């Protein structure tokens, strides 16, 4: 469950500059803080897998071809 904290009538001057953005430091603001969900969403995982599949090495080989080359080099040591 996500936790949410709301504080009303907070002086903007008490907030870090990176949070204020274009809000005047003289303003009175309402601050809402919501705890991020630490569990990755399915869409994030799917996108990560898609990015992995698109990986290319500097010489234009696919990730699979690079893995095959590494395995071949590893197997040379077994001889």
N, C-alpha and C positions, 0 to 999 in steps of 0.2 A: 504494500500500500504506500502510495506517495504521500509524504508529509508536506503540508502547506502552512506557511507562516505569513500573516498579513499584519503590517504595522501602519497605522494611519498617523497623519500629522507629524511626519519625520522631517526635520530640517535637511534640505538637500545638501547643505554644506558638510553634513556628517557622513555622506556617502563617498566612495572612491570615484575619482574622475572618470575612470573607464566605464563606470555604470551610469554616471550622469548624462553623458552624451551632450546634447544641446540644451539641457535643462539648466536654468539659472541656479547658481548656488544660493540665491536668496529665497528660492521657492520652498514651499512646504509640500511634501509629496506623500503618496501612499506606496509602500514597498511591499511587494509580494514575492516570496521566495518559495519555490517548489523544488522538492528533492527530485533529482533526476532518477529515472528508472535504470538501475544498473544492468538489467537483462537486455541484451541486444534483441531488437525486433527481427522477425523472420525476414522482412524486406532488407534489413541491413546485412544479414548473413548471406542472402541471395546475391546482393550487390557485391559483397566481398568475394564470393566465389566467382562471380562473373569477371571481376577485375583480375583475379588470379588466373583465370583461363586466358585473359588477353595479354598476359605477361610475355614479353619478347626479350630475347637477349640482344646485345649490341650488334651481333652479326646477322640478325634477322631470323635466327632459329626459334622454333617454338619452345616453350618450357618443357614439353615432353621430349623433344630432341635433345635438349641440354641434359635432362635427367638420364636419357639413354647413354649419352657420352660419359657422364659421371659414373654410371654403373659399369660401363665397359672398362673404364680406368681402374675402378675398384676391383673388378674381377681379374685384372691382370696381376694383381698382387697375390691372388689365390693360386696361381700357377707355380 
